[in-house]
Amino acid sequence: MAGFCLAVVLVVPVAGQPEVLPNPPNGGSTTAESIAESPLTTFVFRDEGGNLVEMPNFSFSDFERAYKLLRGLTQQDPRPRYSIQWLSLVGKSTDSHADMLLTARVVTRDRHWVRIPLRLDQAMAQEPLKASDSAEAFLHPEPEGEGYVCYLRGDPDQQHTLELRLLVPLSAGGRRTQFALRLPRATASELKLTVPLEELEAEVSEGTTLLPPARAGNGTELTVLGVGGDFRLLWRRPDAETAAMPIVLQADGTISTRMDGQAVIWNAAVSVRSFGAPFDRFQLRLPPQSKLVPDSTAEYSITAVDTEAAESAAGQMVEVRLDKKTSGPVEVRLAAQRPIEEEPPDGWIDLTGFAVRGAVRQSGHLAVAVPNEWQVIWGPQRGVNRVAQLPEPLRREDVVAGFEYSTQPALLQARLVPKTTRLSADPEYVILVGAERIDLRARLRYSIRGANVSALRVSLPGWQLDDIEPDTLVALDGVEMNEDGDLHIPLLQPVRGDLEIGISAHRETPPPPAEDEPVSIHLPLPRPEADTSSAALVILVPDDNVDVVPDSEHTAGLVRQRSAPPIELPVRQRAPLIFRAETSEAVFAASIQKLPQRIEVSTSSRITPHSTGARVQQQFDYTILHEPAHSFRLEVPASLAADGALEVHHEGLALPTRPFESDHADESAEDGASVILQVELQEPCIGSCQLTLAYAVPLPSPTHGWTAASIPLVAPHDGAPGTNRLSWLEGGDLSTEVADDAWKRLEVMEMPRPTAS
């Protein structure tokens, strides 16, 4: 009979292979040499009115970048298009102006024109802008905008040098001369100006650093670092009349205040400067009822002005003496302390202070910090405003409030009260009930609000502690448990927020009054100490050999649940008992009884005859309850007891056999025709367990007529017998009949084949 055959050839394109172009109709070549790039680089687009607009010199990569930016597929590079790495101004001054040379080193991002505001509003350019050979640059004035603007084009990611000569007018008032110039910000910058005075006093705007003046011929060279923004440089001639100038002080404070249950501690940094004559001392008043904490420094000294003021409500007055006269700014650090016990009758504490005497302007910031277990109640305030952001020196984790003051003396009254701690617990208990021991696995989830907690307490009446985890949270060396079961759990450090503790404990099961009789158990649940506690989840998992019957009369505070929670539990044959605890005094009571091991076994045998004998395969299906089995005993015909004659497998592994030795006569074979062999399992087995056996038996050669044959079978020696089936596979001219009534013949059916190898 001929069959049909369908041959199919599939051609599948492979990713990554180049596309093969077909030959042109005229048979011309399509090789790379014949493909040339078009010189036209013009795209045509439609505008909003539908008109075609040519876009010359617009490449496809330009179109692709514009499309991605429009669709939000890519983000623009956040880095700036340029950076001024170095800025220098060097020159000399006369009575009316300063002749300066500005030098800037600039790095750009791309090779297009880059707009760089140089500002320089007060100056006049004397010459055109010069640029290094690696760049093109020109200067454009914007009087109403950003002053002088430089347009620069050069190789990207390279440093280009710019030079510009400037004429900067000077302003004079009284005996002082001022150099003022608005400059761009640079990574590093300096100014060097030679002034035609052999002796002078100079000061600079805030944020810059003035180096000590240096003699330069008949003049003095002033060097300033970090120039940028609105920069000012002032100088004057020191003469006898300078002493007659008034001292006009300005003070800026950065005050850190910490309150606890015993004292208030202030740490202040006060920056003082003079806009008039130089100064070498000033006085300031400490916070009310506080005392100065002595400190030593070589730059200044601090002493109390009078002792009577220290006891008054106005605050102690101290004097700061500098080692030399200066116009500042000079920063002075002070510390003061006040005991909490010395509270005024109304209970309020004024946290302000450090007012500089005679200063025309005083401002600053004040931060208030308290330990976690305390909180602040605010009282009357004057001259202060609460702020969300504080300067970097005042930012700390324990700061609860920040204030800004713009005058002195100010008023900020506060009262310290203990913070209430709210502790809630969410318990979960898994109880493993065994015949000799009952184990408790407790998971306690805490939520801590308010003050920090340094220890937890749990009552475990009747339980013996085994372990607590995690060791990264619990100070295990300090864990204590008294005779009443009160457990003290110290933590490695005070904490708040959410945390979880695991507790392992056990108790012995009471012995039964008589063998195989039930035992009553009474299990009080753990009681975590907390302000609130949710209903505890209680899961009892009996061992396989334990029968648990709840005692509803003596069980208290537990409600039976039907649904199983999503918790990983030990695998057991018996279903767990699930409860919800309605009260913290919940108790579980039950009677438990140890169950003996129970084994049931069903047998199926398969006999396959051949010319000289038969191959026998047997399968023993065990059902093991209550306690696992470590081995099985087999009743084996003596003819099969020889080494190697019987093959035994469990889960695909061959198991060895050995003669079973017993002192009891009833555990030996009933006749001498069979022996008992013991099979040791690799792992204990409970539930369903299967053994497969295979062996060969000889058969007599059949003659004309019937020939009797006896085929020995292996029988299980353990367990209650179940079904026992045998299948005989006939083949060829051989017919079979059962010779006795020990087997009941069933209809012909296909039996499952044993899995022995």
C-alpha positions in Angstrom: 0.0 0.0 0.0 1.5 3.2 -1.1 1.5 6.2 1.2 1.3 9.9 0.6 4.3 12.1 1.2 4.2 15.9 1.3 7.5 17.7 1.0 7.5 21.4 2.1 10.4 23.7 1.9 10.2 26.8 4.2 12.4 29.8 3.8 12.7 31.7 7.1 14.5 35.1 7.2 17.2 35.3 9.8 17.4 38.4 12.0 20.5 40.4 11.4 21.1 39.2 7.8 21.4 41.9 5.1 18.5 42.2 2.7 19.4 40.9 -0.9 18.3 43.5 -3.5 16.9 42.1 -6.7 18.6 42.7 -10.0 17.4 45.7 -11.9 15.3 45.0 -15.0 18.1 46.0 -17.4 20.5 43.5 -15.7 22.5 46.4 -14.3 24.6 46.0 -11.1 23.4 46.9 -7.6 26.8 46.6 -6.0 28.1 49.2 -3.4 30.2 50.9 -6.1 27.0 51.9 -8.0 25.2 53.5 -5.0 26.2 57.1 -4.4 25.0 59.6 -1.7 22.8 62.4 -3.1 24.4 65.8 -2.7 21.0 67.2 -1.8 20.5 67.7 2.0 17.2 69.6 1.8 14.0 68.3 3.5 10.5 69.7 2.7 7.9 70.0 5.5 4.4 71.4 5.6 3.8 74.3 8.0 0.6 74.9 10.0 -1.1 76.4 6.9 -0.3 73.4 4.7 2.4 75.2 2.7 5.6 73.4 1.7 8.7 74.8 3.4 12.3 73.8 2.5 14.7 73.0 5.3 18.3 73.2 3.8 21.2 71.6 5.6 18.9 69.6 7.8 20.2 66.0 8.1 18.2 63.0 9.0 20.0 62.8 12.4 18.7 66.4 13.1 15.2 65.3 12.2 15.4 62.2 14.4 16.6 64.2 17.4 13.9 66.8 17.0 11.2 64.1 16.6 12.3 62.3 19.8 12.4 65.5 21.8 8.9 66.5 20.5 7.5 63.1 21.4 9.2 63.0 24.8 11.2 59.9 23.8 14.4 61.4 25.0 15.3 64.1 27.5 17.5 67.0 26.9 21.0 66.8 28.4 20.7 68.7 31.7 24.3 69.7 31.7 25.0 73.4 31.0 26.3 74.3 27.5 29.3 76.1 28.9 31.4 76.3 32.1 33.8 79.1 33.2 36.7 77.2 34.8 38.9 80.2 35.7 38.3 83.9 36.0 41.0 86.4 36.7 41.1 90.2 36.9 44.5 91.9 37.3 45.1 95.7 37.2 45.9 99.0 38.9 43.8 101.8 40.3 44.0 105.6 40.2 41.9 108.1 42.0 39.0 107.7 39.6 39.2 104.3 37.9 40.9 100.9 37.7 42.5 99.6 34.5 41.9 95.8 34.5 42.7 92.8 32.3 40.0 90.1 32.5 41.1 86.6 31.6 38.6 83.7 31.4 39.1 80.0 30.5 35.8 78.5 29.2 34.8 75.0 28.2 31.8 74.6 25.8 29.6 71.5 25.1 29.1 71.7 21.4 30.6 73.3 18.3 27.7 75.7 17.7 27.6 79.4 18.9 27.2 79.5 22.7 25.9 82.6 24.6 27.9 83.4 27.7 26.8 86.4 29.9 29.9 88.2 31.3 27.8 90.9 33.0 30.5 93.6 33.8 27.7 96.2 33.9 29.7 98.9 35.6 32.8 98.5 33.3 33.7 99.7 29.9 35.5 97.6 27.3 38.6 99.2 26.1 39.5 96.8 23.3 37.7 94.0 21.3 37.4 90.6 22.9 40.3 88.3 22.2 40.0 84.5 21.9 42.5 81.7 21.6 43.2 80.1 18.2 40.8 77.2 19.0 37.7 79.4 19.1 35.8 82.4 17.5 34.3 85.0 19.8 32.8 88.4 19.8 31.3 90.7 22.5 27.8 92.2 22.4 26.6 94.8 24.9 23.1 94.4 26.4 22.7 97.5 28.7 19.1 96.6 29.6 19.8 92.8 29.9 22.9 91.0 31.2 25.6 93.6 30.5 28.3 92.3 28.1 27.5 89.0 26.5 30.2 86.9 24.8 29.2 84.6 21.8 31.7 81.8 21.5 32.1 79.0 19.0 34.9 76.4 19.2 35.8 72.8 19.5 33.6 71.1 22.1 35.0 69.8 25.4 38.1 71.9 25.0 39.3 74.9 27.1 39.2 78.3 25.3 40.9 81.5 26.6 39.2 84.9 26.5 40.9 88.3 27.2 39.2 91.6 27.6 40.6 95.0 28.8 38.2 96.9 31.1 38.0 100.3 32.6 36.1 100.2 36.0 35.0 103.5 37.6 35.8 103.9 41.3 33.4 105.7 43.7 34.7 107.6 46.7 32.8 108.6 49.8 34.4 110.2 52.8 37.8 108.5 53.1 36.8 105.3 51.5 37.1 104.2 47.9 34.9 101.5 46.4 35.6 99.1 43.5 32.2 97.5 42.4 31.8 95.1 39.6 29.1 92.5 38.6 30.9 89.3 37.5 29.9 85.9 36.3 30.3 82.9 38.5 33.3 80.7 37.8 34.8 77.4 39.3 37.8 79.4 40.5 38.4 83.1 40.4 40.7 85.8 41.8 41.2 89.6 41.6 44.5 91.4 42.0 44.4 95.2 42.3 47.3 97.4 43.0 46.3 100.6 45.0 48.6 103.6 45.1 48.7 103.6 48.9 51.5 102.2 51.0 49.2 101.7 54.0 45.5 101.0 53.9 42.6 99.0 55.4 40.4 97.0 53.1 37.3 94.9 53.2 35.3 92.8 50.7 31.7 91.7 50.1 30.4 88.6 51.8 31.3 85.3 50.2 34.8 86.3 49.1 38.2 86.0 50.8 40.7 88.9 51.2 44.3 87.8 51.5 46.7 89.9 53.6 47.8 93.0 51.7 51.2 92.9 50.1 53.6 95.8 49.3 54.0 96.5 45.6 56.5 99.3 45.0 54.9 102.5 46.3 51.5 100.9 46.5 49.7 97.9 48.0 48.5 94.8 46.1 45.1 93.5 47.2 44.3 89.8 46.4 40.7 88.6 46.6 39.7 84.9 46.0 36.2 83.7 45.0 35.1 86.8 43.2 31.7 86.6 41.5 28.2 88.1 41.5 27.8 91.6 42.9 31.4 92.1 44.1 32.6 95.0 46.2 36.1 96.0 47.4 36.6 99.0 49.7 39.8 100.5 51.1 40.8 103.5 53.1 43.9 105.2 54.4 44.4 104.5 58.2 45.1 107.7 60.0 44.4 109.3 63.4 40.9 110.4 62.4 39.8 106.8 61.8 39.4 106.4 65.6 36.8 109.1 65.6 34.6 107.2 63.3 31.6 105.4 65.0 31.5 101.6 65.3 28.4 100.4 63.4 27.9 96.7 64.2 25.9 94.1 62.4 25.4 90.6 64.0 24.2 87.4 62.3 23.5 84.4 64.6 23.2 80.6 64.1 21.8 79.2 67.3 21.3 75.6 68.2 19.1 74.9 71.2 18.6 71.5 72.8 16.0 70.8 75.6 15.8 67.6 77.6 14.3 66.8 81.0 17.2 68.3 82.9 18.6 71.4 81.1 18.5 73.7 78.1 21.8 73.9 76.2 22.6 76.6 73.7 25.4 76.5 71.1 25.7 79.7 69.1 27.9 81.0 66.4 27.6 84.9 66.1 29.2 86.7 63.1 29.9 90.4 63.9 31.2 93.0 61.5 31.5 96.8 61.5 30.5 99.2 58.7 32.3 102.0 60.6 35.5 102.1 62.6 37.2 98.8 63.4 36.5 97.1 66.7 38.3 94.8 69.1 35.5 94.1 71.6 31.7 93.9 71.9 29.1 92.7 74.5 26.2 90.4 74.1 23.5 89.1 76.4 22.9 85.3 77.0 19.4 83.7 77.2 17.5 84.4 80.4 18.7 82.6 83.5 21.5 80.8 81.6 25.1 80.8 82.4 28.1 80.8 80.1 29.9 77.5 79.5 33.6 78.4 79.7 35.7 77.7 76.6 39.2 78.8 75.4 40.5 80.0 72.1 43.5 82.0 71.0 41.5 84.4 68.7 39.3 85.9 71.4 38.3 85.7 75.1 34.9 85.8 76.7 34.3 87.1 80.2 31.2 87.9 82.3 30.6 91.7 82.6 28.7 91.5 85.9 27.4 88.7 88.2 24.1 90.3 89.1 22.8 90.1 85.7 23.4 86.3 85.7 20.6 86.0 88.3 18.2 88.4 86.6 15.5 87.5 84.1 17.3 89.6 81.4 20.2 87.1 81.0 23.9 87.3 81.8 26.0 89.9 79.9 29.4 88.8 78.6 32.2 90.7 76.7 34.1 89.3 73.8 37.6 90.6 73.3 39.5 90.1 70.1 43.3 89.9 69.8 43.4 92.8 67.3 41.1 95.4 65.8 39.1 94.4 62.7 36.1 95.4 60.6 35.1 91.8 60.4 33.3 89.7 59.9 34.5 87.7 62.8 32.7 84.6 64.1 32.5 83.9 67.8 31.2 80.6 69.3 29.5 80.5 72.7 27.8 77.9 74.8 25.3 78.5 77.6 23.2 76.3 79.9 20.2 76.6 82.0 18.7 73.9 84.4 15.1 73.0 83.7 14.4 73.0 87.5 14.7 76.8 87.5 11.6 77.3 85.4 9.6 80.5 85.9 6.3 80.3 87.8 4.3 80.3 84.5 6.3 77.3 83.2 7.6 79.0 80.0 11.3 79.1 79.0 12.6 81.9 76.7 14.9 80.3 74.1 16.2 83.5 72.5 19.3 85.3 73.4 22.9 86.2 72.2 21.8 89.8 71.4 24.9 92.0 70.6 24.7 95.2 72.5 24.5 98.3 70.3 24.2 96.4 67.0 22.1 98.3 64.4 21.0 95.1 62.8 20.7 91.6 64.2 19.3 88.5 62.4 19.8 84.8 62.2 18.3 81.3 62.7 17.5 79.3 65.7 16.9 75.5 65.8 15.2 73.7 68.6 16.0 70.0 69.3 14.5 67.7 71.9 15.0 63.9 72.6 12.3 61.6 71.1 10.6 61.0 74.4 9.8 64.7 74.8 7.7 67.3 72.9 7.5 71.1 72.9 4.5 73.3 73.6 5.0 76.8 72.2 4.1 79.9 74.0 4.2 83.7 73.2 6.5 84.8 70.4 7.9 88.1 69.2 10.3 88.9 66.4 10.6 85.3 65.2 9.1 83.4 62.3 8.9 79.6 62.0 10.7 78.3 58.8 10.8 74.9 57.1 14.4 75.1 55.9 17.4 75.8 58.2 21.1 76.5 57.3 23.2 73.4 57.0 25.0 73.7 60.4 21.6 73.5 62.2 20.2 70.5 60.3 20.0 67.5 62.7 17.7 64.5 63.1 16.4 65.6 66.5 15.4 69.2 65.4 11.7 69.6 65.9 11.4 73.3 64.8 13.3 76.1 63.1 12.9 79.8 63.5 14.3 83.0 61.8 14.7 86.2 63.8 15.2 89.7 62.4 15.6 91.7 65.6 17.0 91.5 69.1 15.9 91.1 71.7 13.3 88.6 70.4 10.9 86.3 72.3 10.3 82.6 71.8 8.8 80.8 74.8 8.4 77.1 75.1 7.5 74.4 77.6 8.8 70.8 77.6 6.4 67.9 78.3 6.9 64.1 78.1 5.8 62.6 74.9 3.2 59.8 75.1 4.2 56.5 73.6 1.6 54.5 71.7 2.5 50.8 71.3 0.2 48.5 69.3 0.8 44.7 68.8 -0.4 42.3 66.1 0.3 38.8 67.4 0.4 35.5 65.5 0.9 32.1 67.2 1.6 28.7 65.7 1.5 25.9 68.2 2.9 22.5 67.3 1.2 19.8 69.4 3.3 16.7 69.9 2.9 13.6 72.0 5.8 14.5 74.3 6.3 18.3 73.7 4.3 21.3 72.6 6.2 24.0 70.7 5.2 27.7 70.3 6.3 29.9 67.4 5.2 33.5 68.1 5.5 36.4 65.7 4.8 39.8 67.3 4.4 42.7 64.9 4.7 46.1 66.8 3.8 49.6 65.7 5.5 52.3 67.9 4.3 55.9 67.7 5.5 58.8 69.8 8.6 58.3 71.9 11.2 55.6 71.2 11.0 52.3 72.9 14.1 50.6 74.4 12.5 47.4 75.6 9.5 45.1 75.1 7.6 42.9 77.6 5.7 39.7 76.9 4.0 37.4 79.4 4.6 33.7 78.7 2.9 31.8 81.6 3.8 28.1 81.6 6.2 28.3 78.7 10.0 27.8 78.6 11.9 30.2 76.4 14.0 28.8 73.6 15.0 31.7 71.4 14.3 35.3 70.3 15.0 36.8 67.0 16.3 38.9 65.2 19.7 39.3 66.9 20.1 42.5 64.8 17.3 44.1 66.9 17.3 42.3 70.2 20.1 42.6 72.8 20.1 38.8 73.5 22.5 39.1 76.5 20.0 41.2 78.4 16.9 39.0 77.8 15.4 37.9 81.2 12.4 35.8 82.2 11.2 35.3 85.7 9.3 32.4 87.3 5.9 33.9 86.5 6.8 33.9 82.7 7.3 37.7 82.5 9.7 38.1 79.6 11.9 41.3 79.3 13.3 41.9 75.8 15.8 44.8 75.6 16.6 46.3 72.2 20.0 47.1 70.9 18.9 50.8 70.5 15.7 52.8 71.1 13.4 52.5 68.1 10.1 53.6 66.9 8.0 52.8 63.8 7.3 49.2 62.8 9.2 46.1 63.9 8.8 42.4 64.3 9.9 40.0 67.0 10.0 36.2 66.8 9.8 34.1 70.0 10.3 30.3 70.3 9.2 28.5 73.4 8.0 25.0 74.5 6.4 23.1 77.3 6.3 19.4 78.1 3.1 17.4 77.4 1.7 15.8 80.7 2.1 12.1 80.8 -1.1 10.0 80.3 -2.8 8.5 83.3 -2.5 5.1 81.6 -1.1 3.8 78.3 -3.0 4.9 75.2 -5.3 7.1 77.3 -6.0 10.8 76.4 -4.2 13.7 78.2 -5.8 17.1 79.0 -3.7 20.2 78.1 -4.3 23.8 79.1 -2.4 26.3 77.0 -2.5 30.0 78.0 -1.5 32.2 75.0 1.3 34.8 75.2 0.3 38.3 76.3 2.4 41.2 74.7 2.4 44.4 76.8 0.9 47.1 74.5 -1.5 49.9 74.5 -3.6 48.1 72.0 -3.5 44.6 70.6 -5.3 43.2 67.6 -7.1 39.8 67.6 -4.3 37.2 67.7 -4.3 34.5 65.0 -3.8 31.1 66.7 -3.0 28.0 64.6 -2.6 24.6 66.2 -0.8 22.0 64.1 -1.1 18.4 65.6 1.7 15.9 64.9 0.7 13.0 62.7 0.5 10.7 65.7 -1.5 13.0 67.9 -5.3 13.3 68.0 -6.5 16.7 69.4 -10.0 17.1 70.6 -10.8 20.8 71.6 -12.3 21.2 75.1 -15.0 23.9 74.5 -15.9 24.0 78.2 -12.4 25.1 79.3 -11.3 27.0 76.2 -11.8 30.7 76.7 -11.5 33.8 74.4 -11.0 31.8 71.1 -13.3 31.7 68.1 -12.9 28.9 65.5 -12.0 30.0 62.0 -12.7 28.1 58.8 -10.5 29.8 56.2 -6.8 29.0 56.2 -4.5 32.1 56.4 -1.6 32.6 53.9 1.0 31.3 56.3 3.6 28.6 55.6 2.9 25.8 58.0 4.6 22.4 58.7 3.3 19.6 56.4 1.1 17.3 58.5 -1.5 14.6 57.7 -4.0 16.2 60.0 -5.7 19.5 59.3 -4.6 22.5 61.5 -7.1 24.1 64.0 -7.4 27.8 63.3 -8.7 30.3 65.9 -9.0 34.1 66.5 -8.3 35.3 70.1 -10.9 37.8 71.2 -9.1 38.7 74.5 -5.5 38.8 75.7 -6.4 36.2 78.3 -7.3 33.6 75.8 -6.7 29.9 76.7 -6.8 26.8 74.6 -7.9 23.6 76.3 -8.1 20.1 74.7 -7.5 16.4 75.2 -4.8 14.8 73.2 -4.0 11.1 72.6 -1.1 9.5 71.0 -2.0 7.3 68.0 -0.1 4.1 67.1 1.3 3.6 63.7 -1.2 2.2 61.2 -0.3 0.6 57.9 -2.5 -0.6 55.1 -1.1 -2.3 52.0 -2.5 -3.3 48.6 -0.7 -5.7 46.3 -0.7 -6.1 42.5 1.4 -8.8 40.7 2.2 -9.3 37.1 3.6 -12.6 35.6 5.1 -12.7 32.2 5.9 -16.2 31.0 8.5 -17.1 28.5 10.1 -20.3 27.1 12.0 -21.4 30.2 10.3 -19.6 33.0 8.4 -16.4 34.0 9.2 -12.9 35.0 7.3 -11.6 38.1 6.8 -7.9 38.9 5.0 -6.9 42.1 3.9 -3.5 43.5 3.1 -2.9 47.1 1.1 0.3 47.8 1.4 1.2 51.5 -0.8 3.8 53.3 1.1 4.9 56.5 -0.8 6.8 59.1 0.3 8.6 62.4 4.0 7.7 62.4 6.4 7.3 59.6 7.9 4.0 58.5 11.6 3.5 58.4 11.6 0.0 57.0 9.3 -2.7 55.6 9.3 -6.5 56.1 8.6 -8.9 53.3 7.7 -12.6 53.5 9.8 -14.1 50.7 9.8 -17.7 49.4 13.0 -19.4 50.4 13.9 -20.0 46.7 14.0 -16.1 46.2 16.0 -15.3 49.4 19.3 -15.8 47.8 21.4 -12.7 47.2 20.5 -11.0 43.9 17.5 -13.0 43.2 15.0 -10.3 44.4 15.1 -6.7 43.2 13.5 -4.1 45.4 13.0 -0.4 44.4 11.6 2.7 46.1 11.2 5.9 44.1 13.6 4.5 41.4 16.3 3.6 43.9 17.4 0.0 44.5 17.1 -1.0 48.2 19.2 -3.8 49.8 17.5 -6.6 51.8 18.7 -8.5 54.9 17.2 -11.2 57.0 14.9 -9.9 59.7 16.0 -10.8 63.2 13.4 -11.0 66.0 13.1 -12.5 69.4 9.4 -13.1 69.0 8.2 -16.3 67.4 5.1 -14.7 65.9 7.2 -12.4 63.8 8.9 -15.3 62.0 7.7 -17.1 58.9 5.0 -19.7 59.6 6.6 -22.4 57.5 10.1 -23.2 56.5 9.3 -22.5 52.8 9.6 -18.7 53.3 11.8 -16.3 55.2 11.3 -12.7 56.3 13.5 -10.0 54.8 13.8 -6.4 56.0 14.1 -3.5 53.6 15.5 -0.2 54.9 14.2 3.0 53.3 16.5 5.8 52.4 14.2 8.4 54.1 11.3 7.8 56.6 8.0 7.6 54.7 4.5 8.6 55.8 1.3 8.8 53.8 1.6 7.0 50.5 4.6 4.8 49.9 5.3 2.3 47.1 7.7 -0.6 46.7 8.3 -2.4 43.4 9.7 -6.0 43.3 11.1 -8.0 40.3 12.4 -11.6 40.2 12.4 -14.6 37.9 11.1 -18.1 38.5 11.6 -21.3 36.5 8.6 -23.2 34.9 8.5 -26.8 33.7 8.4 -27.5 30.0 4.9 -28.1 28.8 4.0 -31.6 27.3 1.0 -32.8 25.5 -1.9 -32.1 27.9 -1.8 -30.1 31.1 1.4 -29.4 33.1 1.1 -28.2 36.7 3.4 -25.3 37.8 3.7 -23.4 41.1 4.8 -19.8 41.1 5.9 -18.4 44.4 5.0 -14.8 45.3 6.4 -12.3 47.8 3.9 -11.1 50.4 4.0 -7.9 52.6 4.6 -8.8 56.3 3.6 -5.3 57.7 0.1 -3.7 57.7 -3.4 -4.7 57.2 -4.0 -6.3 53.8 -6.0 -4.6 51.2 -6.7 -5.7 47.7 -4.5 -8.3 46.1 -4.5 -8.7 42.3 -2.5 -10.8 39.9 -2.3 -10.6 36.1 -1.0 -13.4 33.8 0.1 -12.4 30.3 -0.6 -15.4 28.0 1.2 -15.6 24.7 1.5 -18.1 21.8 -0.2 -21.5 22.1 0.0 -21.5 25.9 -3.2 -21.6 27.9 -3.5 -21.1 31.6 -6.0 -22.2 34.3 -6.0 -21.6 38.0 -5.4 -24.9 39.7 -7.1 -24.1 43.1 -9.7 -21.7 44.7 -7.2 -19.4 46.3 -7.6 -16.8 43.5 -10.8 -15.5 42.1 -10.7 -15.0 38.4 -11.8 -11.6 37.0 -12.5 -10.7 33.4 -9.6 -10.1 31.2 -8.2 -6.6 31.7 -5.0 -4.7 31.4 -3.3 -4.3 34.8 -1.0 -1.4 35.4 2.6 -2.2 34.8 4.9 -2.0 37.8 7.6 0.6 37.5 10.5 -1.6 38.6 13.6 -1.2 36.4 
